[in-house]
């Protein structure tokens, strides 16, 4: 039997390079929500749009957090700070005559000293009548005074709990304690660089590597899964060397740029996000592209909630679950969550979840369905819900739902609000256009920092959604005739439905009509289960991107890397695959958005296209179409050889890969390997995937 080699470990490389030639294959669900389905119908201006592919590869989408000071999170240093050092605490038990703790009798205190001095038998203290806090206080007191010289442990003697104190011996777990540097803040800030995973997954991986609770790590917001992202993380009193050492073997994660502060990082403490995006196979002229970008720079975009907000299944969008919850139809909401969906992929890592949902639909037996789960009993929303149903009393659906994380349940509610908001903004623009009118709402204090408390976007998706009720705290007023010259369209806000929302008189009837069409009342009266009450909020109707820049370039291969990541720059890599006269055109753009805005809505405004993932997946075989068309249109086999690109003039017979392509072309076959090269990883919220990962280390 081969034994796993132990000793020094080489840090695991990222599971790909940015020019990965063999991305995983995909199985897509094309029956997804369209923009029209969620109220996204209008554009600013009537400029010509153009075709291009959004997120053809996840490395085409880079997101960097901007903190409250305006600093962009960029990974530039993965070393331990040189000026950080900790000193070992010297224990003063010799000087402490009387017991310093009320739970430790004087004779026990003296006995512990004697254990150290003469290696006498362990000493015990009865704690059977003490609560958990008191027991912890005893452990901490002894550790702080005796350090590693004494090992304390809770034991059971004849059915009674006791704490045993014994002298440290070789083989016992050491408890050496160090003093945090007095000149360093106790909160350690660091930049998390990640690829192809969301912030929650990265947090779980890091906390697991350090054997810590994930809640100990805080961040200002969450970042998209299908992207390359950087953001600040924070943890209290964990040495930088430990963070680096324990995480060095984690896939697609790097940390660095350590800072020390006196206050923790909290959710929402960010100014926005900087985006670097590559659009591939752009077909428009340079003039059309530049005109669209200039228009964006000058006029902004409609601040719609993007499709990510509404889930990836047309049959059961997230807002439908939210409506059922707001109606108090708990069983209906549960059935919707557990309903087998077209987006479910039986071949993916969630195949057992799909099977469990099928069992529940056919039998109604939550216990049987839960027991059928194998790999997802702890993480999947459906698993949490089935566990809740299994353990709750019969028909106690409210308590069963409590097993689903509150943030997830609130996402369902906020999806309903987002749907109404999108539809109302489209209606407002259709009726009144781009000028303020009497009755439009503006913020009284115009406080940007208080705006958009329940929003989310692809790079910041939880935005304080862990609160049960979002208290508006914002005051609005309606514009009068005298106000119209003082304000512009960018000052106008539109309400999200809630019991505390104020509605513009010029749109109130439209709000009422849409909300009632969805089965609810505009008053959004409070219900007995407080979790499902919505106070409402306000969101700017139009938004502007800041620091907009772009350039047009060319490339030859669909898998060529077009944007260098922070990690690649740190390694000194250069982007050599962008060529002046390449086969395909790309647009590389940068811009910054507030934390509530969707980058996909910026791209929609520029390109005048639907941003649904299935739309762009269908465009992502552009290079295959050209190659296949050239080959199959050739009347003679000997001419077909000329249609296949050669490396350095090498013949087909000397190149096995090219020969295989040639052979397939003769029989009009497109190989699976070629298919796999067409599309990189899928956009997770909106695509159905067949996860055939290639775990190639580079």
C-alpha positions in Angstrom: 0.0 0.0 0.0 1.3 3.4 -0.9 1.5 5.7 2.0 1.0 9.4 1.8 4.3 11.2 1.9 4.7 13.4 4.9 7.1 16.3 5.6 7.5 19.5 3.7 4.6 20.3 1.4 5.0 22.4 -1.7 2.2 25.0 -1.9 -0.5 23.9 -4.3 -0.7 25.9 -7.4 -3.9 27.3 -8.7 -5.8 24.6 -10.5 -5.3 26.2 -13.9 -3.3 28.8 -15.6 -5.0 31.7 -17.1 -4.6 30.1 -20.5 -6.1 26.8 -19.5 -6.5 24.7 -22.7 -8.9 22.2 -21.3 -11.8 23.8 -19.4 -14.5 21.7 -18.1 -17.5 20.8 -20.3 -20.9 22.2 -19.5 -24.5 21.1 -19.6 -26.7 24.2 -19.9 -30.2 24.9 -19.1 -31.4 27.2 -21.8 -34.9 27.8 -20.4 -33.8 30.6 -18.1 -35.3 33.9 -17.1 -34.9 36.6 -19.6 -34.4 40.3 -18.8 -38.0 41.0 -19.9 -39.2 38.4 -17.4 -37.9 40.5 -14.5 -38.8 44.0 -15.9 -35.5 44.9 -17.5 -36.7 46.5 -20.8 -35.4 50.0 -21.3 -32.1 51.6 -22.4 -30.7 55.1 -22.2 -30.4 56.7 -25.6 -30.7 55.1 -29.0 -27.1 54.5 -29.9 -26.3 51.4 -31.9 -25.3 48.4 -29.8 -23.0 45.5 -30.7 -22.4 41.8 -30.3 -19.8 40.5 -27.9 -19.5 37.7 -25.3 -19.7 38.4 -21.6 -17.7 36.2 -19.3 -16.6 33.8 -22.0 -14.0 32.8 -19.4 -14.2 33.6 -15.7 -10.8 35.3 -16.0 -12.5 37.9 -18.2 -14.2 39.3 -15.1 -12.1 40.9 -12.4 -13.5 42.6 -9.3 -11.5 44.6 -6.7 -13.1 46.0 -3.6 -12.9 49.7 -2.9 -12.8 50.6 0.8 -14.3 53.6 2.5 -11.1 55.5 2.0 -11.2 54.9 -1.7 -8.3 52.4 -1.8 -8.6 49.6 -4.2 -7.8 46.1 -2.9 -4.8 44.8 -4.9 -2.6 41.9 -3.9 1.0 43.1 -4.0 2.7 41.4 -1.1 2.2 37.8 0.2 5.0 38.0 2.8 4.7 38.2 6.6 5.2 41.8 7.8 8.8 42.2 8.9 7.9 44.5 11.8 5.5 42.0 13.4 6.8 39.9 16.3 5.3 38.5 19.5 7.0 37.9 22.8 6.4 34.9 25.0 4.4 35.6 28.1 6.4 35.0 31.3 4.1 33.4 33.9 4.1 34.8 37.4 2.6 32.0 39.4 5.5 32.2 41.9 4.5 35.7 42.9 0.7 34.9 43.3 0.2 33.7 46.9 -3.6 33.8 47.1 -5.9 32.2 44.6 -6.8 34.8 42.0 -10.1 33.1 41.2 -13.2 32.7 43.3 -13.9 29.2 41.9 -10.4 27.9 42.8 -10.0 27.3 46.5 -6.7 28.3 48.2 -5.8 24.6 48.8 -6.3 23.8 45.2 -4.1 26.8 44.2 -1.3 25.6 46.5 -1.8 22.1 45.2 -1.3 23.1 41.6 2.0 24.8 42.6 3.1 21.6 44.3 2.3 19.5 41.2 4.8 21.7 39.3 7.4 21.6 42.1 7.5 18.0 43.0 5.8 16.2 40.0 3.1 15.0 42.4 -0.1 13.3 41.4 -2.6 15.4 39.4 -5.0 17.5 41.5 -8.8 17.8 40.8 -11.5 20.3 41.5 -15.3 19.5 41.5 -17.1 21.6 38.9 -20.4 19.6 38.7 -22.5 22.6 39.9 -20.7 25.2 37.9 -22.0 26.5 34.6 -20.0 26.6 31.3 -18.7 30.2 31.8 -17.4 29.4 35.3 -15.6 26.3 34.1 -14.0 28.3 31.3 -13.0 31.0 33.7 -11.1 28.3 35.8 -9.3 27.0 32.7 -8.3 30.5 31.5 -7.1 31.5 35.0 -4.8 28.6 35.3 -3.5 28.9 31.8 -2.7 32.6 32.2 -0.7 32.0 35.4 1.0 28.7 34.7 1.1 28.6 30.9 2.4 25.3 29.5 3.6 24.0 32.8 0.1 22.8 33.7 -2.4 20.9 31.5 -6.0 21.3 32.5 -8.7 19.0 31.2 -12.4 18.3 32.1 -13.0 14.7 33.1 -15.9 12.6 34.4 -15.4 10.8 37.7 -18.3 8.6 39.0 -20.8 10.7 37.0 -19.5 14.0 38.3 -17.6 16.6 36.2 -14.2 17.6 37.4 -11.2 19.6 36.2 -7.9 17.8 36.5 -4.6 19.7 36.7 -1.4 17.8 35.9 2.2 18.7 35.1 3.0 19.1 31.5 4.8 16.1 30.1 6.3 15.3 26.7 3.4 14.4 24.4 0.9 16.6 26.1 -0.5 19.5 24.1 1.6 22.6 24.8 0.0 25.9 25.6 2.7 28.4 25.0 1.3 31.9 25.1 2.5 35.1 23.5 1.8 38.7 24.0 0.2 40.6 21.0 2.5 43.5 20.0 1.3 46.6 21.9 2.0 48.8 18.9 -0.2 46.8 16.6 -4.0 46.9 16.4 -5.6 43.7 17.5 -7.6 43.3 14.3 -5.7 41.8 11.4 -6.8 43.0 8.0 -5.6 41.2 4.9 -6.4 41.0 1.2 -8.1 37.8 0.0 -7.4 37.0 -3.6 -9.5 34.2 -5.0 -10.5 32.7 -8.3 -13.6 30.7 -9.2 -15.2 30.5 -5.8 -17.5 32.8 -3.8 -16.6 34.5 -0.6 -18.5 32.1 1.6 -16.7 29.1 0.2 -13.3 30.9 0.6 -14.2 31.8 4.2 -15.1 28.2 5.0 -11.8 27.0 3.5 -9.7 29.5 5.4 -11.4 29.0 8.7 -11.2 25.2 8.3 -7.5 25.4 7.6 -7.0 27.4 10.7 -9.4 25.3 12.8 -11.5 28.4 13.6 -15.2 29.2 13.4 -16.0 30.9 10.1 -17.8 33.7 12.0 -14.4 34.9 13.3 -13.6 36.2 9.8 -15.4 39.3 8.7 -15.6 41.2 5.4 -17.4 44.2 3.9 -19.2 42.2 1.3 -19.3 39.1 -0.8 -17.8 38.7 -4.3 -18.8 36.8 -7.3 -17.9 33.2 -7.8 -17.2 33.2 -11.5 -14.6 35.9 -11.4 -11.1 36.8 -10.2 -11.6 38.9 -7.1 -9.8 40.8 -4.3 -11.3 42.0 -1.1 -10.4 42.8 2.5 -10.8 40.2 5.3 -10.5 40.8 9.0 -9.8 38.5 12.0 -8.9 39.3 15.6 -5.4 38.5 16.9 -4.3 35.8 14.5 -0.6 36.0 13.5 0.1 36.8 9.9 2.6 34.0 9.6 -0.1 31.5 10.7 -2.6 32.8 8.2 -0.1 32.5 5.4 1.3 29.1 6.4 -2.1 27.5 7.0 -3.6 28.7 3.8 -0.7 28.1 1.4 -2.1 24.8 0.1 -5.6 26.0 -0.5 -6.8 25.9 -4.1 -7.3 29.3 -5.9 -6.7 31.4 -2.7 -3.9 33.7 -1.8 -3.7 36.2 1.0 -1.4 39.1 1.8 -1.0 42.9 2.3 -1.5 42.7 6.1 -2.5 45.7 8.1 -3.4 46.1 11.8 -6.3 48.2 13.1 -8.1 48.8 16.3 -11.6 48.3 14.9 -13.1 45.3 13.1 -14.3 45.2 9.5 -18.1 45.1 9.2 -20.5 44.3 6.5 -21.2 47.2 4.2 -18.0 49.1 5.0 -17.0 49.6 1.4 -17.3 52.4 -1.1 -17.8 50.2 -4.1 -16.0 47.9 -6.5 -13.6 48.3 -9.4 -14.3 46.1 -12.4 -11.9 45.0 -15.2 -13.8 43.2 -17.9 -13.0 41.7 -21.3 -15.7 41.3 -23.9 -14.7 38.8 -26.5 -15.5 38.4 -30.2 -16.8 41.9 -30.6 -18.1 42.5 -34.1 -18.7 46.2 -34.1 -16.4 48.9 -35.6 -14.1 50.8 -33.4 -16.3 53.9 -33.9 -19.4 52.2 -32.7 -17.6 50.8 -29.6 -16.1 54.2 -28.7 -19.5 55.9 -29.1 -21.1 53.4 -26.7 -18.4 53.8 -24.1 -18.5 57.6 -24.3 -22.3 57.5 -23.9 -21.9 55.4 -20.8 -19.2 57.7 -19.4 -21.5 60.7 -19.9 -25.0 59.3 -19.2 -24.6 56.3 -17.0 -27.1 53.4 -17.0 -30.5 52.3 -15.6 -29.8 50.9 -12.2 -31.7 47.7 -12.7 -31.3 44.6 -10.5 -29.5 42.1 -12.7 -30.6 38.6 -13.5 -28.4 37.2 -10.8 -30.9 38.5 -8.3 -33.6 36.1 -9.5 -32.0 32.7 -9.7 -31.3 30.5 -12.7 -34.6 28.7 -13.2 -37.6 30.1 -15.0 -40.1 27.7 -13.4 -39.2 28.6 -9.9 -37.5 32.1 -9.7 -36.5 33.3 -6.3 -39.1 36.0 -6.3 -41.9 33.4 -6.5 -40.6 31.8 -3.2 -40.5 35.3 -1.7 -44.1 35.9 -2.6 -45.2 32.7 -0.9 -43.3 33.6 2.2 -44.8 37.1 2.3 -48.3 35.6 1.9 -47.6 33.3 4.8 -48.0 30.2 2.6 -45.2 28.3 4.3 -46.0 24.9 2.8 -46.1 26.4 -0.7 -42.8 28.1 -0.2 -41.2 24.9 1.0 -42.6 23.0 -2.0 -41.2 25.6 -4.4 -37.7 25.4 -2.8 -37.8 21.6 -3.0 -39.3 21.3 -6.4 -37.0 19.6 -9.0 -35.9 22.2 -11.5 -34.8 22.3 -15.1 -31.5 23.8 -13.9 -30.7 20.8 -11.7 -27.9 18.7 -13.1 -27.9 15.0 -12.0 -24.3 14.7 -13.1 -23.1 17.6 -10.9 -21.9 17.5 -7.3 -25.5 18.3 -6.3 -26.9 15.2 -8.0 -27.9 13.7 -4.7 -29.8 16.9 -3.8 -31.8 16.5 -7.0 -32.5 12.9 -6.1 -33.7 14.0 -2.6 -36.0 16.6 -4.0 -37.5 14.0 -6.4 -38.1 11.7 -3.4 -39.8 14.5 -1.5 -42.0 15.4 -4.4 -43.1 11.8 -5.0 -43.6 10.8 -1.4 -43.8 13.9 0.8 -41.5 12.1 3.2 -38.9 14.6 4.4 -37.1 12.0 6.5 -36.7 9.6 3.6 -35.5 12.4 1.3 -33.0 13.7 3.8 -31.6 10.3 4.4 -31.0 10.0 0.7 -28.6 12.8 0.8 -24.9 11.9 0.7 -22.6 14.9 0.1 -24.7 17.9 0.9 -26.2 17.3 4.3 -24.6 20.4 5.8 -24.4 23.1 3.1 -27.2 22.8 0.5 -30.3 24.9 1.2 -32.5 22.0 0.3 -30.7 19.8 2.8 -31.2 22.3 5.5 -34.9 22.5 4.7 -35.3 18.8 4.6 -33.5 18.5 8.0 -35.9 21.1 9.4 -38.9 19.2 8.1 -37.5 16.0 9.5 -37.0 17.4 13.0 -40.0 19.7 13.2 -43.5 18.8 14.4 -46.0 17.8 11.7 -47.2 20.8 9.7 -44.8 23.1 11.7 -43.5 24.6 8.5 -42.4 27.9 10.1 -39.9 26.2 12.3 -38.8 23.9 9.5 -37.9 27.0 7.4 -35.8 28.3 10.3 -33.1 25.8 9.4 -32.5 27.7 6.1 -30.0 30.5 6.8 -31.8 33.8 7.4 -29.7 35.5 4.8 -31.0 33.0 2.2 -34.7 33.4 3.3 -34.3 37.2 3.0 -32.9 36.9 -0.5 -36.2 35.4 -1.5 -38.1 38.4 -0.1 -35.7 40.9 -1.6 -36.1 39.2 -5.0 -39.8 40.1 -4.9 -38.9 43.7 -4.1 -36.4 43.8 -6.9 -38.9 42.5 -9.4 -41.4 45.2 -8.5 -38.7 47.9 -8.6 -37.4 46.9 -12.0 -40.9 46.9 -13.5 -41.7 50.3 -11.9 -38.6 51.9 -13.2 -39.3 50.7 -16.7 -42.8 52.0 -16.5 -41.6 55.4 -15.0 -39.1 55.8 -17.9 -41.8 54.8 -20.5 -44.3 57.4 -19.2 -42.1 60.3 -18.1 -38.8 59.9 -19.9 -35.5 61.2 -18.7 -36.6 64.4 -16.9 -37.8 64.9 -13.3 -41.5 65.4 -13.0 -43.7 66.6 -10.2 -44.3 63.8 -7.7 -40.9 62.1 -8.2 -39.1 61.3 -5.0 -35.7 62.5 -3.8 -33.8 61.8 -0.6 -34.2 64.6 1.9 -30.6 64.4 3.1 -29.2 63.0 -0.2 -27.1 60.7 1.9 -25.2 58.3 -0.5 -23.9 56.3 2.4 -27.4 55.4 3.6 -28.7 54.5 0.2 -29.4 51.0 -1.0 -29.3 49.0 2.2 -30.8 45.9 0.7 -29.2 45.9 -2.7 -26.9 43.3 -4.0 -24.9 42.6 -7.2 -22.7 40.1 -8.6 -19.7 41.3 -6.6 -21.5 42.1 -3.3 -24.4 39.8 -2.7 -25.3 39.9 0.9 -25.3 43.7 1.6 -26.7 43.6 5.1 -29.3 41.0 4.2 -28.7 39.2 7.5 -30.9 41.8 9.2 -34.5 40.6 9.9 -36.0 44.0 8.9 -34.1 46.6 7.0 -35.0 49.9 8.8 -35.1 52.6 6.1 -33.8 55.5 8.2 -34.1 57.5 5.0 -36.6 60.3 4.4 -37.9 61.2 1.0 -40.1 64.0 -0.3 -41.9 64.6 -3.6 -40.7 67.2 -6.1 -42.9 70.2 -6.6 -43.0 72.5 -9.7 -40.5 74.8 -8.1 -38.0 71.9 -7.6 -37.8 70.8 -11.2 -35.0 73.2 -12.1 -32.9 72.2 -9.0 -32.8 68.5 -9.6 -32.0 66.1 -12.4 -32.9 62.5 -13.2 -29.9 61.2 -11.3 -31.4 62.5 -8.0 -34.6 60.5 -8.4 -35.1 57.4 -6.2 -37.8 54.7 -6.5 -39.2 52.8 -3.5 -38.9 49.1 -2.9 -42.2 47.8 -1.5 -42.5 47.7 2.3 -44.8 48.7 5.2 -42.7 51.8 5.7 -42.2 52.9 2.1 -43.5 56.2 0.6 -44.7 55.9 -2.9 -44.6 58.7 -5.6 -48.1 59.8 -6.4 -47.4 59.8 -10.1 -46.6 56.0 -9.9 -48.6 54.8 -6.9 -51.4 53.2 -8.9 -48.9 51.4 -11.0 -47.2 50.0 -7.9 -50.5 48.9 -6.5 -51.5 47.2 -9.8 -48.2 45.2 -10.0 -48.1 44.2 -6.3 -51.7 43.1 -6.4 -51.0 41.2 -9.7 -48.3 39.3 -7.7 -50.8 38.4 -5.0 -49.9 40.9 -2.3 -51.2 44.2 -0.9 -49.3 47.5 -1.3 -49.6 48.2 2.4 -47.3 45.2 3.0 -48.8 44.9 6.5 -46.7 43.2 9.2 -47.4 39.6 9.9 -46.9 37.5 13.0 -43.6 36.0 11.8 -41.3 39.0 12.0 -38.6 37.4 9.8 -40.9 37.9 6.8 -41.8 41.6 7.3 -40.3 44.1 4.9 -39.9 47.7 5.9 -39.0 48.9 2.3 -36.2 51.0 1.0 -35.2 53.4 -1.8 -32.8 53.0 -4.7 -31.5 55.4 -7.3 -33.2 55.0 -10.6 -30.1 55.8 -12.7 -26.5 55.4 -11.7 -23.1 56.4 -13.2 -20.0 54.4 -13.5 -16.8 56.2 -12.4 -13.3 56.1 -13.8 -14.4 54.6 -17.1 -11.6 53.6 -19.4 -11.3 51.1 -22.3 -9.2 50.0 -25.2 -9.8 47.8 -28.2 -7.4 44.9 -28.9 -7.2 41.6 -30.8 -6.3 38.0 -30.1 -6.1 34.7 -32.0 -7.2 31.9 -29.6 -10.5 31.9 -27.6 -8.6 30.8 -24.5 -5.9 33.5 -24.7 -5.6 35.5 -21.5 -6.7 39.1 -22.0 -6.4 40.6 -18.5 -3.5 40.0 -16.0 -4.6 39.1 -12.5 -3.0 40.6 -9.4 -1.2 37.3 -8.8 0.1 37.2 -12.3 1.4 40.7 -12.0 3.0 39.8 -8.7 4.8 36.9 -10.4 6.1 39.3 -13.1 4.1 37.8 -15.9 3.2 39.8 -19.0 0.2 39.5 -21.3 1.8 38.2 -24.5 -1.3 36.9 -26.2 -2.8 40.2 -27.2 -1.7 40.8 -30.8 -2.2 43.8 -33.1 -3.7 42.0 -36.1 -5.3 39.0 -34.3 -8.3 37.1 -35.6 -10.8 38.3 -33.0 -11.6 41.7 -31.5 -11.9 42.3 -27.8 -12.8 45.3 -25.7 -11.0 45.7 -22.3 -12.7 48.1 -20.0 -12.4 49.4 -16.4 -14.9 51.2 -14.2 -16.0 51.6 -10.6 -19.5 51.1 -9.2 -21.2 51.7 -5.9 -21.8 48.4 -3.9 -25.4 48.3 -5.0 -24.9 48.4 -8.7 -24.7 45.5 -11.2 -21.8 45.4 -13.7 -23.9 43.3 -16.0 -26.3 46.2 -16.3 -23.4 48.5 -17.4 -22.5 45.9 -20.1 -26.2 45.7 -21.1 -26.3 49.5 -21.7 -23.1 49.5 -23.7 -24.0 46.5 -25.9 -27.8 46.7 -26.1 -28.1 43.0 -25.5 -29.7 40.6 -23.1 -27.2 39.6 -20.4 -28.8 36.1 -19.7 -26.0 33.5 -19.5 -27.7 31.2 -22.0 -27.7 33.9 -24.6 -23.9 34.4 -24.4 -23.2 30.6 -24.1 -24.7 30.2 -27.6 -22.3 32.8 -28.9 -19.3 31.2 -27.4 -18.6 28.7 -30.2 -17.5 31.5 -32.6 -14.1 30.1 -33.3 -15.4 26.6 -34.0 -17.9 27.9 -36.6 -15.1 29.6 -38.5 -12.8 26.6 -38.5 -15.5 24.1 -39.3 -17.0 26.3 -42.1 -13.6 26.7 -43.7 -12.9 23.0 -43.5 -16.2 21.6 -44.6 -16.6 24.0 -47.5 -13.4 22.7 -49.1 -14.3 20.4 -52.0 -11.1 18.3 -51.9 -9.3 16.6 -49.0 -6.0 17.9 -50.1 -7.2 21.4 -49.9 -8.5 20.9 -46.4 -5.0 20.6 -45.1 -4.4 24.2 -46.0 -7.4 25.3 -43.8 -5.9 23.9 -40.6 -3.4 26.2 -39.0 0.1 24.7 -38.6 2.7 25.5 -36.0 5.9 26.6 -37.7 4.9 25.0 -41.0 4.8 21.4 -39.5 2.9 18.9 -41.5 -0.2 17.1 -40.3 1.6 13.8 -40.1 4.2 15.3 -37.6 1.5 16.8 -35.4 -0.8 14.3 -33.7 -3.2 16.9 -32.5 -3.5 18.6 -35.9 -3.9 15.3 -37.6 -6.8 14.4 -35.2 -8.5 17.7 -36.1 -8.0 17.0 -39.8 -9.4 13.5 -39.5 -12.4 14.7 -37.7 -13.0 17.4 -40.3 -13.0 14.8 -43.1 -15.9 13.1 -41.4 -17.5 16.4 -40.4 -17.0 15.6 -36.7 -16.4 18.0 -34.0 -14.4 16.3 -31.2 -15.4 16.6 -27.6 -12.0 18.1 -26.8 -12.8 20.9 -29.3 -16.2 21.4 -27.8 -14.6 21.7 -24.4 -12.3 24.4 -25.6 -15.2 26.5 -26.8 -16.5 27.4 -23.4 -14.8 28.0 -20.1 -16.5 27.6 -16.8 -20.2 28.7 -16.6 -21.6 31.6 -14.8 -22.8 29.8 -11.7 -26.0 31.7 -10.8 -27.5 31.3 -14.3 -26.1 28.1 -15.8 -26.5 24.5 -15.4 -23.1 22.8 -15.2 -21.7 19.4 -15.8 -18.8 19.6 -13.4 -16.0 17.6 -15.1 -13.2 19.5 -13.4 -9.7 19.1 -14.7 -7.5 19.1 -11.7 -4.3 19.9 -13.6 -1.8 21.6 -11.4 0.5 24.1 -13.2 
